[in-house]
Amino acid sequence: MKKMWEFLKNEEGQTSTEYILLVAVVALIVFKFKDVATEKLGKITEGVFSNAESFVDEMGNP
C-alpha cells in the first residue's frame, strides 16, 4: 500500500496523457475561435496593404 501512495504522489514529469489533454484543449480553443481570428487577421492585412498602397501612390506622385 505504501508503494502505491508513493507512485501516486510522484510528480517527476508530465505523462503522455497530460500532453494529449493539453493538445486537445489547445485544439478546441483554436477551432472555437478560428472564424474570429480569420476575420480579424483579414481586416488587419487589408488595412496594412491599403496603407502601403496609399503610401506608394503618394511617393509616386510628388
ZIQUIZI-V165922 format. One line per field, one symbol per residue. ss: DSSP state (H for helix, E for strand, C for the rest). psi: psi as a letter, one per 40 degrees, with the letter a starting at -180 (. if undefined). Layout:
ss: ???
psi: ???
This chain:
ss: CHHHHHHHHCCCCCCHHHHHHHHHHHHHHHHHCHHHHHHHHHHHHHHHHHHHHHHHHHHHCC
psi: ddddddddehfdiiidddddddddddddddddeddddddddddddddddddddddddddeg.
